[in-house]
Amino acid sequence: MEHTFTLEYWKDKTWYVGRLKEIPGVFSQGKTLTELKENVRDVYKMMMEETAMPFPRRSVKKTEIGIAV
């Protein structure tokens, strides 16, 4: 089963750096955007194998909150 997530990324000098917005802890980098996407997929797969828990396992509720900085 395939899941779709949001990849947030930015350019840090010559590297693309990114994370999966919905999965805390899934970060990676790549020389190209294509390489970044491949690396993020690999990190996600490794994390899921390590936890041996498919995502999502239960119904997840979302809400947005405002935080003044």
GROMACS elastic network, one bead per residue, 0.5 to 0.9 nm:
[ bonds ]
;  ai    aj funct       b0    kb
    3    55     6  0.82291   500
    5    20     6  0.63997   500
    5    21     6  0.71454   500
    5    22     6  0.65002   500
    5    23     6  0.82541   500
    6    19     6  0.82197   500
    6    20     6  0.56062   500
    6    21     6  0.54862   500
    6    22     6  0.68367   500
    7    18     6  0.64819   500
    7    19     6  0.56716   500
    7    21     6  0.62176   500
    7    22     6  0.87882   500
    7    37     6  0.80550   500
    7    40     6  0.84769   500
    8    17     6  0.84477   500
    8    18     6  0.53790   500
    8    19     6  0.54779   500
    8    20     6  0.63283   500
    8    21     6  0.63858   500
    9    16     6  0.66638   500
    9    17     6  0.54173   500
    9    19     6  0.64863   500
    9    20     6  0.88228   500
    9    29     6  0.88898   500
    9    33     6  0.87947   500
    9    36     6  0.87829   500
   10    15     6  0.84074   500
   10    16     6  0.57534   500
   10    17     6  0.54882   500
   10    18     6  0.63650   500
   11    14     6  0.68124   500
   11    15     6  0.56959   500
   11    17     6  0.61370   500
   11    18     6  0.87010   500
   12    15     6  0.52100   500
   12    16     6  0.61705   500
   12    17     6  0.67476   500
   13    16     6  0.81916   500
   14    30     6  0.89543   500
   14    31     6  0.66569   500
   14    32     6  0.86979   500
   15    29     6  0.64850   500
   15    30     6  0.57125   500
   15    32     6  0.71197   500
   15    33     6  0.87681   500
   15    36     6  0.88026   500
   16    28     6  0.84987   500
   16    29     6  0.54078   500
   16    30     6  0.52827   500
   16    31     6  0.60748   500
   16    32     6  0.63185   500
   16    33     6  0.62047   500
   16    35     6  0.86270   500
   16    36     6  0.64181   500
   17    27     6  0.75293   500
   17    28     6  0.59427   500
   17    30     6  0.66718   500
   17    31     6  0.89283   500
   17    33     6  0.87360   500
   17    36     6  0.69956   500
   18    26     6  0.84467   500
   18    27     6  0.56567   500
   18    28     6  0.56859   500
   18    29     6  0.61842   500
   18    30     6  0.88091   500
   18    36     6  0.71772   500
   18    37     6  0.84810   500
   18    40     6  0.76964   500
   19    22     6  0.87985   500
   19    23     6  0.80930   500
   19    24     6  0.81183   500
   19    25     6  0.77110   500
   19    26     6  0.54918   500
   19    28     6  0.64939   500
   19    29     6  0.87414   500
   19    40     6  0.71701   500
   20    23     6  0.54409   500
   20    24     6  0.71286   500
   20    25     6  0.80395   500
   20    26     6  0.56887   500
   20    27     6  0.67999   500
   20    40     6  0.76145   500
   20    44     6  0.85720   500
   21    24     6  0.69955   500
   21    26     6  0.83673   500
   22    26     6  0.89995   500
   23    26     6  0.60512   500
   23    44     6  0.83353   500
   24    27     6  0.83258   500
   25    44     6  0.89943   500
   25    47     6  0.88348   500
   26    40     6  0.67768   500
   26    41     6  0.88968   500
   26    43     6  0.62085   500
   26    44     6  0.61331   500
   26    47     6  0.79555   500
   27    39     6  0.86785   500
   27    40     6  0.64281   500
   27    43     6  0.74012   500
   27    44     6  0.87748   500
   28    36     6  0.65562   500
   28    37     6  0.85471   500
   28    39     6  0.61089   500
   28    40     6  0.55268   500
   28    43     6  0.74124   500
   29    32     6  0.85722   500
   29    33     6  0.86480   500
   29    35     6  0.76826   500
   29    36     6  0.50800   500
   29    37     6  0.84437   500
   29    39     6  0.68910   500
   29    40     6  0.76868   500
   30    33     6  0.66045   500
   30    34     6  0.77291   500
   30    37     6  0.79811   500
   30    38     6  0.85427   500
   30    39     6  0.71286   500
   31    34     6  0.84028   500
   31    35     6  0.63959   500
   31    36     6  0.71655   500
   32    35     6  0.51267   500
   32    36     6  0.62448   500
   32    37     6  0.87333   500
   33    37     6  0.62653   500
   33    38     6  0.87287   500
   34    37     6  0.51925   500
   34    38     6  0.63691   500
   34    39     6  0.86919   500
   35    38     6  0.51033   500
   35    39     6  0.60975   500
   35    40     6  0.85674   500
   36    39     6  0.50813   500
   36    40     6  0.60685   500
   36    41     6  0.85703   500
   37    40     6  0.51836   500
   37    41     6  0.62201   500
   37    42     6  0.86859   500
   38    41     6  0.51711   500
   38    42     6  0.62943   500
   38    43     6  0.87845   500
   39    42     6  0.50245   500
   39    43     6  0.62304   500
   39    44     6  0.86299   500
   40    43     6  0.50713   500
   40    44     6  0.61516   500
   40    45     6  0.85996   500
   41    44     6  0.51225   500
   41    45     6  0.61671   500
   41    46     6  0.86260   500
   42    45     6  0.51220   500
   42    46     6  0.61309   500
   42    47     6  0.85538   500
   43    46     6  0.51266   500
   43    47     6  0.60935   500
   43    48     6  0.86147   500
   44    47     6  0.51144   500
   44    48     6  0.61924   500
   44    49     6  0.86277   500
   45    48     6  0.51514   500
   45    49     6  0.61412   500
   45    50     6  0.85448   500
   46    49     6  0.51055   500
   46    50     6  0.60690   500
   46    51     6  0.86509   500
   47    50     6  0.50795   500
   47    51     6  0.62426   500
   47    52     6  0.82918   500
   48    51     6  0.52269   500
   48    52     6  0.56017   500
   48    53     6  0.60810   500
   48    54     6  0.65016   500
   48    55     6  0.77886   500
   49    53     6  0.74414   500
   49    54     6  0.86168   500
   50    53     6  0.82346   500
   51    54     6  0.83392   500
   53    56     6  0.82795   500
   53    57     6  0.71916   500
   54    57     6  0.59483   500
   55    58     6  0.81304   500
   56    59     6  0.71363   500
   56    60     6  0.75733   500
   57    60     6  0.87004   500
